[in-house]
Amino acid sequence: MKSDSNKHPQCRAARLIKLICEIKSNPRQTPEQLWRSLEISRSQFFEDKKSLALLGFIFDYDRKRKGYVIKKDIYLPVPDFTAVEVLSLVMAVRQISAAGDHTLAFDAVKAIKKIIANSDKRVRELLEYAIDDDVLKNRFRVDSRIVEELWRARDGCWRLEIVYDDFSQQCERTMQIDPYALFFKGRALYIDAFVPDEKKVLMLRVSRVKRIVGRVGNFGIREDYNFGQRHRHSFRVMVSDKPPQLVRIRFAPNAARYIDESWLHESQKKMVGIDGSLILSLSVSDPREVLWYLVFPWGDEAEILEPQWLREEALKIAHRVVETYGKNTK
């Protein structure tokens, strides 16, 4: 079998873009954590920092805030957009948000709102509907007013009391949260929030926030919280405080061609056999997501090699499916 580790050297532009994204989406980390997240050396980091400063993007580490602060951003003059062009941006963000898993998609929504604000009143109403109702309300089932309040609380470090529809407990409950990060993931909008009563960070679905009761104080982000590290092993949505688990899947030759041309996860490793089959290895937070979203869609052309418990889980589900369809055909 031949191995494909999917490792490619980073070009300068890619490094600079990745650095800006990391500073914006995950500012509260130490310099050492930032270098590790970017997978670059200390000297390379400072070289790239100087390059961005020459472009007009200046940031520094604030020891009191225990994180990075953007002191100057790059100003880009906005040309005369047509309504169709702005609407195209709205639709593009909708697609990126649906498939992506990053806080930057939220900044894109805010940027489009700035463009819309300078439009003619009648055109502005049309475009505001597109971004607030079509993208946020219809696609992600969230109230734009709740989203804005969560975003302001995140920036201001305000602790909130909310009413949350907790599916796991099958009831609505009132809870206090410290909003850490808003992000799109797996076709939904989520928030990472520290819950004081449970003393841990939970990933809450924003569409289930029914009401914000009010502000109940201020908070400081925990030193052990790092958005990038927390989500790096997520296959689709789920995260875990436990170490990632190795999943190995063998794909038959017909499916292997599609798997080989696809980017599935940061940890992916591929081994292609002489018969055209392919073994895919992944290190993920919740292997059940790999089962649901990658193995089952390929049916009998995908076989789980490990872990053993996931093989057994797939077999149990397959038996239940056979029973269900068997009953309906009698």
N, C-alpha and C positions, 0 to 999 in steps of 0.2 A: 504494500500500500504506500502511496505517496502522501506526504503531509503538507497541509496548507495552514500556516499559523496566522495568516491574515495580518502580518505586521508590515507596515510601510513607514519609511522615514517621513517626518513632518516637514513640510516646506515652511518657509518663513511666514508667508501670509496666513497659512493655516494655524501656526503657533500663535500669532498675534490675535487672530479672531477668537481662538480658544481661550486666550488669556483675558480678553475683554469679557467674554461670556462668563468666565469663572468669577471675575471680580464683581460683575453685576448680579449674577444669580446666587453666589455663595460667598459673600464678602467676609462673613464671620468665621475666619480660620486663621491659623498661624502661618507665617511665611513657610515653615517647613512642610505643613500640610498642603499648602498651595503648590509648592514645587513637586510634591509627590503626586498630587492630583493631575498636574500637567505633564508629568513624566519627563521633566527636564532638570538640568543641573542648576545650582544656585547662580553660577556665572551666566548661564544662558537666560535665566529669568531676568537678571538686572540688565542684560543687553537688550532683551525684548522690551523691558519697561522703558528704557531710554528711547527706543525706536518709536514706541507709542507716544511718548512725550513730544517728540519732534512732529508727530502728526496732529498733536493737540489734545491727546487723551492722557490726563495726568491723574495718578492715584498714589496714595501712601498708606502705610500701615499705621493705624491709630491704636496705641497701646491701652488707652483708657477704655475705648469701645471694644477692644480685643477683636479688631477686624479691619478690613480695608475700606477706605473712604475715597470716592471719586471726587477730585477737586476741580477738574475741568474736563468737559466732554467735547467731542468734535462737533462743531456746528456745521450742519449741511443745509444750504438754502433750498427751499422747496419750490420747484418750478410750478407752472400753471397746470395743475392736473385737471383733466376732464372728469365728469361724473362717472363715465364708464371706466376710466382708469382707477379711480378710487374704489369703485364697486369691485373691480377685479382684484384689488389688494384685499378687500374685505373677504372675498371668496377664497383667495389664496390662504389668508390667515385661518379661515374656517377649516380648510383641508389640513394645514400644518398642525393646527390645534388638535384635530381629531386623531392624527397619527403620531403626533409628537409627545414628548415627555419632559418638557422644559418650562421653566419660569419665563424665559425670554418671549415665548408666544404671547404672554400677557402684556409685555412691553410693546409688542407689535400692535395689539389692540389699542393701547393708549396712544401710540403714535398716529394711528389712523384717526382717532378721535380729534387730535390736534388739527389734522388736515380738514376734517369735516367741520370743525368749529369756524373755519374761515370761509365756508361756503355760503352761497345765497340761502336765505331762510327756508325757502320751499325745497331746495335741493338738500339742505342740511337735514330736514325732517325725514326725507326719503332715505338718506344714507345712515342716519342715526337708527332708523328702524332696522336697517340691514345688519348693523353691528350689534345693537342691543337686543333686538327681538329675534332676528333670524339666527345669529351666531350664538349669543349667550342664552336666550330664553328657550328658543325652539330646539336648537341642536344639543345644548348642554343642560337644559332645564334649570337654569339658575336665574335669580333675580339680580339685575345689574346693580341695584342699590345695595344689596347685601354684599356683592362682590366688591364694590367700592369701599364699603365700610370695613371689610376684612383687610383690604389693601392698605387703607389709611392706618388701621390698627397695627398692621405688620410694620409699616414705616415708622410709626410713632411709638412702637413697643407698648401698646395699650392692651391690658388684659380685658377680655370680653366675657360677658355672660350670654350664652346662646341657648336656644331651644333646638335640639337636634333629634331627628328621626333616626334612632339607632336600630337598624335592621337586625343586628345580632341579638338585641334584647327585645325586639318586636314591640317597641314602644317609643314615644317621644320622651326625652328627658332634658332637664335643665343642667347645663354644665358650664364651668369656667374654662377658658382656653387662652393660651398665649400663642398668637398666630406667628409662625416662623416663615413659611413659604407658600405661595400660591402657584399652582402649576397644572398644565394640561397633561393627561396621561391616560392611555387606553380609552380614548373617546369620551373622556369625562374631565371635569375640573375638580381638583383636590386641594386640600390645604394640610400641610404638616403643622401640627399644633401640639404644644406641651399642655397636658391636662394635669393641673396640680393635685387633684384628688387621687389620681391614679399614678402620679409621679413618673410619667413616661410620655414620650412623643407618640401621638396617634396620627394616622392618615385619614382625614375625614373628607367625605364627599360633599362638596359645596351645595349640590342640589338638595341635600338632606338638612341643610341649615334652614329651619323654618322661620326663625325670627332671631334678631339680635336684641337682647333685653337692654344692654347698655354697657358702658365701661365701668370696670370695678378696680382700677389701679393700673400700675405699670409693671413691666417685667424686664428681665435681662435674659438673653438667650444662653442656654447652657453651653459650657465650654466643650462638652463632648458631642455637640450636635454639628454635623457636617452634611449638608444636603447631597453633595456628590457622592460621598462615601456611603450614605444611607441608601441611596437608590441605585448604585452602580450595578448591583447583582440582580435587580428586578428584571424578570423576563418580559412582563407586560405591565402589571400594576403593583402586585404584592411586594412588600418589603419585610425584613425580619431582623431581629437583633442577634440571631444566631448566625454562625458562619455559613457561607453558601454551600450548597450540595452539588456534587458532580452528577450530571445526567449524560448518559451515552445512548445514542439511538442509531440503529442501522436502517438505512433507506435503500430500497430496491433500486435497480438501475434506472427505471423510468422516472422515479421520484428524485433520484440522486442528482439528475441534471438540473432540476429546478432548485434544489437545496444548495447545490454548489455555486449557483450564480446569485444567491441571495445573501444579504447581510442580515443576520438574525440576532446577534448579541455581541457585546464587547469581548466576552470570554470565549467565543466560538473557536473551535479547532476542528479541522476536517481531514479525514483520512479516506482517500479514494482507492477502492480495490481494483484488481485487474479485471474483474467481471463487471465493472461499472457501478457497483454498489458504493455506498458512502457511509462512513461512521462519523456522526457529529457529536462532539463533546461540548458541554456547556456547564458553567458554574453559576447557579441561580439561587435566589432566595427561597422560592416556592416551586419545586418541581411539578406540582400539580398544574401549574399554568402551562408548562411545556406539554403536558399530556393533553390539556383541553385545546390549546391553540396551535399546536404543531403536529403532535402525533395522530390524534383522532382524525383531523382533516385528510390525512393520507391513508387512512384505513389499514388494510393488510400490507401496504407497501412501506410501513414504518414499524419497527420492532424496538421496544425499549430493552437495552442490555443491562443497564443499571440506573438507579438502585433497585434492588429486588422488591422493596415494598411498593415501588411505583409500577412495576410489572404486575404485581398482585392486584393493585388498585385498578389497572386497566382491564385485567381479566374479570374482576367483579362487575365493573360497569358493562363490559361486553355481554356478560351473562344476563344482566338485568335488561339490556336492550333486546336481546334475543327473546326473553320472556315477554316483554311488552309487545313486540311485533308478532310473536307467536299467538298471543291472546287475541289480537285484532284480526288475525287471518282465520281463526276457527269459525 
